[in-house]
Amino acid sequence: MRWIAALAEDDPIGKAVAGLVARYRVTDGEKFRIVDHATDDKAGLDKVTAKRFVKARRHHLAVLQENFAAARTRGIVVVLQGMDTAGKDSLIRHVMSGMNPQGTDVTSFKAPTPEEQAHDFLWRVHAAAPPRGKVGVFNRSHYEDVLVARVHAERLAMDGLPGDPSHPEFWDRRLEDIRHFEQYMTRQGFLFLKIFLHISFDEQRRRILRRLDRPEKRWKFDEGDLVERQFWPRYQVAYEEAIRATATEDAPWLVVPSDHKWLSRLVTMEALVGCLESLNPEPPPATSDLVRKIAEFRRALEKDTIVHPA
């Protein structure tokens, strides 16, 4: 699934950002290196233009989602990953707000609960997968089990779990399981849109400082963010290994430069529009019985003289 639909003649914004999603798509992870991907790219755009495009696309996204929900033939899983302060929450607010909440499920994955630890590591993710006709947004995801769990392998609950997390083979097998899970879901008619919000070490520092400097943002500050910064190089390796192992043609990654939030929001918006357009969702046709009775129903409504109480 390439997520790219033919540009409509009356789609000036689509033409203006043509190639934007492809610019950051990784479909073959074999040669992927995280250092080859800039965090501060602007794709030749500016903040004002990008924000205007995102706002203008919300209506188009809403129409596509309505048809997608009515068709109920496919499902979409949006995976959002990134270091702390990468902008996952604000991206959901700015981009996903254009969709009907009834057709969207947002799931935030935290540290596994005791019940979740009693199951296989993909159990909670599969349980949260959206049904056909819905867009499921994973704020963090099954990749936490090969990112945070890998960086802090000493915290991994190993009761009954075979293997040795100190060996690379343990994580290679988990990544293989994730790749097979996504292949299975794809064969069942579900499309994956996996987004890595790629920020720099310095940009994260600036964003944490802004949280401290702005009283209305201080509630988001966590001392743990400072501790996790010490593991930045290990997280970069874990992300690189995850993308290398799971970027495929059917379930590619978008490695989105996110030092500028306005760009990451526009790329995500266009990727989601492209996903929906590529599926070409159409509402189910009316039943033959309804078509046959349309004239009858219309006459009944036109003669309706019932006055509803105020």
N, C-alpha and C positions, 0 to 999 in steps of 0.2 A: 504494500500500500504506500503510494508516494505522496498522498495528501494534497496533490496539486491538481486542480481542475482547470479547464480552459478558461481564460479570461473573457468575461462577457464584454461586449462592445460598449455597454453603458456602465462599466465599472472603472471609473477613473482612478480611484484609490488603489484598486487591485493592480492597475497598470503601473501606478507610481511606485508601488513596493514589490513589483514582480521580482522574484529571485531573492527576496529578503530571507525567507525561510530556508531555501536551499543553501544559502550562504553559510548557515550554521548547522546543517544536517550532517550527522555521522551515520552512515549506513554500513560501514565495514570497519570494525574496531581494531583490526589487526595492526594497523600502523598508527593508531591514535596515540598522540602525546599531548598531555594537557598543556605543556609549555608552548605548544604551537598555536594556542588559541588565546587571543587577546581578551582582556576583561573590559577594556575601555573603548572598544570599537563603537563608532556611531553610524556606520553604514551610509555615510554621506548625508545623514539627516540631522535635524535639529529638534530640540525639545518641543517648541511650539507646534511645529508641523506634526510631529509624532503624536502629541496629545490630541490634536485636532483629528487625525486619522483614527485613533482609538475611539474617540467619541462618535465619529461618523459611522463607524463599523458596527456599533452596538445594535442598531436596528436590523441590519443585515444578518447579524449573528442570531438575533431573536427569531427572525423569520425562518432561518435554516433550522434552528433548534425545534421550533414548533412542528415543522414538517417531519423532522427526525423522530420526535416523540410520537407523532401520529402514526408513522410507519411501523415502529416497534419491531424492526427487523435486525437492527445492529445495535451495538453498544460502544461507547468510547470511554477509555480510561486515561485520564490526564495525570501523569506522574510529575510532581514538582519536587525537585531535590536541590539542595544548595547549602552552603555553610550558613551558620547563624548570621542574621542581618542581611541575607541575600535578597530578601524582598518577597518571600513566598506569600505571606499574609496579605500584603498590600496589592500584590498582583491578583490574587483571588478577588479582592474587593473591587479593583478597577476594571478587570477584564470579565470575570464571571458574572458581574452584576447585570450584564446585558442579557443573561439567560433567565428563563422562568425557573424560580426555585423549585417548583414541583417536578421539574425534569432534570434537576441537578442534585447530586449527593456529594457533599464534601466530608472527607474523613481525614482526621489528623492522627497520625500514628506516633504514639509516645513510646516510652520504654514498655516492653511486654509485661502484662499483668501475670500473676501466678497461673490463672486459667490459660492464658495464651502460651505461656511457657510449657504447659503440660501437653500442648499439641505441637505439630510440626511448624517450622517457622513461617511457612506460607499459608497456614490455616486462617489466620486473622485477615490476611489480605484477600484471599479468595472469598471469604465470607462478606467482605466489604465491596466486592466487585459489583458494579451496577447491573441491573437487568437490561434487556434490550429496550431501546427507546430512551435510555437515560445516559447522561454524561456523569461519570464518577470522577471526582477530583481528589487525588491523594496528596495531602499536604504532608510530605515525607511519605515513605512507602515501604515496600518489601526490600528496597535497597538499603534501608537502615540496618538490616541484618548482615550486610557485607560492607558497611561503612563504619558506623559507630561501634558495632559489635566487633569489627575487625581491629579498629584502633584501640579499643579497650577489651581485648579478648579475655583479659583476666576477670572481667565481670560476667562473662557468658555462663549461664546456668548449664552445667554439663551433666546433670543427673540423667543417666540413661541415654545420653547423646554420644554416639560413636564418633571417633576421630579425634584429632589433636589440633586445636586452633593455633598452636604455635607453628604448624607446618603449612606452607602455601597450598598444599593439596586439599586441605580442609576447605579453604575459601574457593578454590577452583571448582570443587564439587558443588558448593552453594551457588556459585555463579552459573554453573551448568544447569542446576535445578531452576533458577530464575529464567534462564533462556528457554528451557523447555516449557515452563509454565506459560510464558508469554506466547510461545509458538502454539501451545494448546488453546489458549484463549483466542488467539487470532484465527485458528481453524474453526472455532465456534462462532465466529462472526463479530469478535470484539477487536476494536482498533486501539492501539496504544500510541499516545502522544507523550513522550518522555522528555522532560525539560530539565536541564542542569543549569541553574542560575549561577553563572561563573563570575565571582567577584575576586578582587585582589586582597591581599593581606592588609595593605594600607587603607583601602576603602572600607574594610570591615572596622578597622580602628576608628576611622572618622565617624562611622555610623554609631558605634558604641559611645563615642564621646558625645555625639548629638543627643543620645538617650539620656546621658547624665546632665547635659546642659539645658534640656528642655523639660520643665516640670511635668508637662502633660505626657511625656514619653518615658519618664523614669520608672513607671510600673513595668516596662518591658525589660529593664536592666536585670541581669542575673550575673552574680559573681562567677557562676560556672562558665560564662562566655569567656572570661579572662583566662580561666584554667584551660579551656579547650583550645585557645589560641596557641598554647605551647605545643599542641599536637598538629599544627597546620601542615607541616610537610608530610606527616603520616596520612592525614586526610586526603591530601592531593594524590598520593600514591594509591589510596583506596579507591578514589573516584576514577583515576585513570584505569586501574585494573577492572573496575566494574563496567566502564564504558567500553573498554577493549573487548570484554567477554560477551557483552549483551547488545551491542549495536548491530542490528541486522536490517536488511531491506524491509522486512515486514514490521519490525519494531525498532526503528532508528532512535537515536538520541538527537536532541537539539542542544548544542553547547552554546548557550546564549550569553554574550557579554553583558554583564549586569552591574557594572560600576555606574551606569546610567539607567535608573529604573524605567524611565520613559521608553528606552529602546527595548528592554526586555518585555514590557507590557505590549508594545506594538508587535513584536515578533510572535509572542504567544497568541495574541488576538488573530494575527494572520494565519498562524499554524492551525488554530481551532477552526477558523473559517474554511481553510483549505481541507481539513479533515471532513467537515460536514459537506462541503461542495463535492468532494471526491466520491462520497457515498450517494450523492444525488437523491436525497430523501424526498419521497412523494407521499402525501397522505393516501391511505387506502381508498379505493374507489367506492362509491355508494353502491349498496346492494341493488339488485335488479328490482326487488320489491319496492324499495324507496323511490327509485327512478320512476317506476310505474305509477306511484301514488303522489308524486310531487304536485301535480296540478290539483288533486283532491285536497291535499294539505293546504295549499295556497288559498284555495277558495274558502276553506274553513276558517283560516286566519283572517282573511279579508272581511268575512262576515261576522267576525267575533265582536260582540257588543258588550262583553262583560266589562264592568267598571270596577277596577281594583280599588279597595279602600285606601284613603290617604294615610 
